[in-house]
Amino acid sequence: DGIWFQTNQAKGLSKNTLANYEYSLKNNILPFLGGYKISRITPNVIRQWVFELKDSKGMIDSSIKVNSGVLNIILNSAVEERIIFQVLVAKQANQIQQLEEQIRNLNAQLNERG
């Protein structure tokens, strides 16, 4: 998270705003989402996180909105920095390799029969 804060500080955010973001990240986002790989953070995971904030922490809607905004900024930064794109491309490349292997196996089986 240090690099993210440095990057956003360079974008002209005030120290107070960054302190609020850091509090949100350390106290409300990372405890629930910190164990997830970025490629595994799905809309369903986000819904579970919001439920956790409401149910376990008793957070009010306006505070949830603030925390969701911080998470949105972080995820958008990841997209801008192509982190999410790189993860998705790697995932697709792996799927393509698996499909190619299946095709090779099917061709080998067909050649053995024919």
Summary of the structure (lengths in Angstrom):
residues: 114
radius of gyration: 20.7
end to end distance: 58.3
largest distance: 72.7
contacts: 265
relative contact order: 0.09
helix: 83%
strand: 0%
